[in-house]
Amino acid sequence: MRHLLLTLFLITTFVAKAQNELNAYKYIIVPKKFEAFKNSNEYLTSTLIKHLFTEKGFETVYADELPEELKQNRCSGLEVNLLDNSAMFSTKTVILLKDCSEKEIFRSVQGTSREKEYKTAFAQAIRQSFKSFDRINYVYKAPTKDAAPIAVSFKDDVKQLVEENKNESSGTKTVVFQEATRENQSFKSMEPTNTSSTFRKGDQTNSSEKSTKTESILYAQQTSNGFQLVDSTPKIQYRLYSSTNPATFWAVTETKKGIVFQKEGKWYFEYFENEQTETQELVIKF
């Protein structure tokens, strides 16, 4: 009896955790060709999986038919992968859901079929795998802070954005104009833009990295699973997702994926582009 209660408790805890995680994502993205197969929609696997997720209440789309909202924020969706663990006399499948940083969010039970005809066998195995979703009552819940209008408040914490330079005529030179009242929050820099780039060698002898210093200040706003970094517009420039290291985040921009990490008191965005590791310094106010 004690073992039964423990098992029920573990199952209930797992289901609750899985449901909370899945509720944070609006879309399920289904590839038309899974890595395990040679052809698109082989054995109608993509068609069936899209249909089954839709039946479970998920907003399901094909990977090459993304709505505009999902194109702008790929991290609002989970991508499906179908694992084919088939043996000689049985077809075995597992459904995986991964987020935009390739982190595994959900793994189904293994479905099995002993049918000889592949189309029927994969259909049976996939439907068995989907039994993992039977206890999950999915309802999309937008992250509270992401759903609210994005605003940078200067009411109680006015940022010092004025630099004084002595000159012969006036004695000071204002390079930043800022209005920070409850009615108006504006920011305009009259400082010449620094377009120069600096380069440094990587910590490892076999890698070359390019580091570009960014002068613009980014303001960190906490989200349910990390931070979003906004500029003074305000516009979201980076979305940061927590990792096991508190000084390192998975990072996503509109065009790049990488990591944001702290080193010697400074923050950097590192990503891979054109077969090189690019490192960009960030100025972040938490």
C-alpha positions in Angstrom: 0.0 0.0 0.0 2.8 2.4 0.9 4.5 1.7 -2.5 1.2 2.4 -4.3 0.8 5.7 -2.5 4.3 6.7 -3.3 3.9 5.8 -7.0 0.6 7.8 -7.2 2.3 10.7 -5.5 5.3 10.7 -7.9 2.9 10.4 -10.9 0.8 13.3 -9.6 3.9 15.4 -9.0 5.3 14.7 -12.5 2.0 15.5 -14.2 1.6 18.8 -12.3 5.2 19.8 -13.2 4.8 18.8 -16.8 1.5 20.7 -17.1 2.9 23.9 -15.7 5.9 23.7 -18.1 3.7 23.1 -21.1 1.2 25.8 -20.2 3.9 28.4 -20.7 4.2 27.6 -24.5 1.6 28.8 -27.0 2.6 26.7 -30.1 3.6 23.1 -30.9 5.9 23.1 -34.0 5.8 19.9 -36.1 8.5 19.2 -38.7 7.3 17.7 -42.0 10.4 15.5 -41.9 11.7 13.9 -38.7 15.4 13.2 -38.3 14.6 9.4 -38.0 13.2 9.3 -41.6 14.5 9.8 -45.1 11.3 11.3 -46.6 8.9 14.1 -45.6 5.8 12.9 -43.7 7.0 9.3 -44.0 4.3 6.8 -42.9 2.1 9.9 -42.3 3.9 10.5 -39.0 3.9 14.3 -39.2 0.2 14.4 -40.2 -0.8 12.1 -37.3 1.3 13.9 -34.7 -0.1 17.3 -35.7 -3.6 15.9 -35.5 -3.1 14.4 -32.1 -1.6 17.5 -30.6 -4.5 19.5 -31.9 -6.9 17.1 -30.4 -5.2 17.6 -27.0 -5.9 21.4 -27.3 -2.5 22.6 -28.5 -2.2 25.2 -31.2 -0.1 23.1 -33.6 1.7 24.3 -36.8 4.1 22.9 -39.3 7.7 24.1 -39.1 7.6 25.7 -42.6 4.2 27.4 -42.0 4.8 29.5 -38.9 2.4 32.4 -38.1 4.0 35.8 -37.9 3.8 35.9 -34.1 5.8 32.7 -33.8 8.4 34.0 -36.4 8.9 37.0 -34.2 9.2 34.9 -31.0 10.3 31.4 -31.8 10.6 30.7 -28.0 6.8 30.8 -27.6 6.7 27.4 -29.2 8.0 23.9 -28.6 9.4 21.8 -31.4 8.5 18.1 -31.7 11.0 15.4 -32.4 10.0 11.7 -33.0 12.5 9.1 -31.7 12.4 5.8 -33.6 13.7 3.1 -31.3 12.4 0.2 -33.4 13.9 -3.2 -33.2 13.7 -6.1 -35.7 10.2 -7.3 -34.7 8.7 -4.2 -33.1 8.2 -0.5 -33.8 9.0 1.8 -30.9 8.5 5.6 -30.7 9.1 8.4 -28.2 7.7 11.9 -28.5 10.1 14.7 -27.4 9.3 18.4 -27.0 12.2 20.9 -27.0 12.3 24.7 -26.5 14.1 27.3 -28.7 17.4 26.6 -26.9 17.2 22.8 -27.5 16.4 22.1 -23.9 14.2 19.0 -23.4 10.9 20.1 -21.9 8.8 16.9 -22.2 9.5 13.2 -23.0 6.7 10.7 -23.5 6.5 7.1 -22.6 7.7 4.7 -25.3 4.9 3.4 -27.6 5.2 -0.1 -29.1 3.6 -2.0 -31.9 4.3 -5.4 -33.4 2.4 -4.8 -36.6 4.3 -5.7 -39.7 3.0 -2.9 -42.0 5.0 0.2 -41.2 2.2 2.8 -41.5 0.0 0.9 -39.2 2.8 0.1 -36.8 3.9 3.8 -36.4 0.4 4.9 -36.0 -0.2 2.5 -33.1 3.1 3.3 -31.5 2.7 7.0 -31.7 -0.9 6.8 -30.3 0.6 4.8 -27.3 3.2 7.5 -26.8 0.5 10.1 -26.7 -1.1 8.5 -23.7 1.5 10.5 -21.7 -0.6 13.6 -22.5 -3.9 12.0 -21.2 -3.5 13.4 -17.7 -2.3 16.8 -18.8 -5.1 19.5 -19.1 -3.2 21.9 -21.3 -4.2 25.6 -21.1 -1.9 28.3 -22.5 -0.9 30.9 -19.9 1.1 33.8 -21.2 4.0 34.8 -18.8 2.7 37.6 -16.7 5.5 40.0 -17.1 5.9 39.3 -20.8 2.2 39.9 -21.4 2.2 43.3 -19.8 3.2 46.4 -21.8 7.0 46.8 -21.9 8.0 49.9 -20.0 11.2 51.1 -18.4 10.3 53.1 -15.3 12.5 55.9 -14.0 10.2 57.1 -11.3 12.1 55.8 -8.3 15.4 55.0 -9.9 16.5 57.8 -12.2 19.4 56.6 -14.3 22.4 58.9 -14.5 22.7 59.5 -18.2 24.3 62.9 -18.4 28.1 63.2 -18.8 29.8 66.5 -18.1 32.7 67.6 -20.2 34.5 70.9 -19.5 35.0 73.2 -22.5 36.1 76.8 -23.0 32.7 78.3 -23.8 30.1 76.9 -21.4 32.1 74.7 -19.0 29.8 71.7 -19.6 28.5 69.7 -22.5 25.3 67.7 -22.3 25.5 64.6 -24.4 22.2 63.0 -23.3 18.7 64.5 -23.1 16.2 62.7 -20.8 12.7 63.5 -19.6 11.6 61.2 -16.8 8.2 62.1 -15.4 5.1 60.0 -14.9 3.6 61.4 -18.1 6.7 61.3 -20.3 9.6 59.0 -20.4 12.0 59.8 -23.2 15.6 59.4 -23.9 17.8 60.9 -26.7 21.5 60.7 -27.0 23.4 63.5 -28.8 26.7 61.7 -28.3 28.5 60.7 -31.6 28.0 57.0 -32.3 31.1 54.8 -31.7 31.3 52.5 -34.7 34.7 51.2 -34.0 35.2 47.5 -33.2 37.9 45.9 -31.1 39.2 42.4 -31.5 40.7 40.1 -29.0 42.2 36.6 -29.0 40.1 33.9 -27.4 41.0 32.1 -24.2 41.7 29.0 -26.2 44.6 29.0 -28.6 42.7 27.3 -31.3 39.8 29.7 -31.5 39.5 33.3 -32.9 36.8 35.6 -31.5 35.6 39.1 -32.4 34.5 41.3 -29.6 32.4 44.4 -30.3 31.7 46.8 -27.4 28.1 48.0 -27.2 27.6 51.4 -25.6 23.8 51.2 -25.3 22.5 50.4 -21.9 20.1 47.4 -21.6 17.7 47.2 -18.8 16.9 43.7 -17.4 13.3 42.9 -16.7 12.6 39.6 -14.9 10.4 37.0 -16.5 9.1 33.6 -15.4 12.2 31.8 -16.6 14.9 34.4 -16.8 15.1 38.0 -18.0 14.4 40.2 -21.0 16.8 43.0 -21.9 15.2 46.1 -23.3 16.7 49.3 -24.6 15.5 52.8 -23.9 12.9 52.7 -26.7 11.8 50.4 -25.0 12.3 47.4 -27.2 13.2 43.8 -26.3 16.7 43.2 -27.6 17.5 39.9 -25.9 15.6 37.1 -24.1 17.6 35.4 -21.4 16.8 31.9 -20.1 18.2 30.6 -16.8 20.8 27.9 -16.8 22.4 25.9 -14.0 25.0 28.6 -13.7 23.6 31.9 -12.3 26.2 33.9 -14.2 25.3 32.3 -17.6 22.0 32.5 -19.6 20.8 31.0 -22.8 20.2 34.0 -25.1 18.0 34.6 -28.1 17.7 37.7 -30.3 15.6 38.2 -33.4 18.4 36.7 -35.5 20.9 34.9 -33.2 21.1 32.3 -30.5 23.9 32.0 -28.0 24.8 32.6 -24.4 25.1 35.7 -22.2 27.7 35.3 -19.4 29.5 37.4 -16.8 33.3 37.6 -16.7 35.4 39.8 -14.5 32.4 41.9 -13.7 31.3 42.5 -17.3 28.6 40.9 -19.4 29.1 39.4 -22.8 26.9 37.9 -25.6 28.7 35.0 -27.4 27.3 33.3 -30.5 28.6 31.3 -33.5 28.5 33.0 -36.9 30.4 32.4 -40.2 32.4 29.6 -38.5 33.7 31.9 -35.9 32.9 32.6 -32.2 31.6 36.2 -31.9 31.7 37.9 -28.5 29.9 41.2 -27.9 30.2 43.1 -24.7 26.8 44.2 -23.2 26.1 47.0 -20.6 23.2 45.6 -18.5 21.4 47.3 -15.6 19.7 44.7 -13.4 
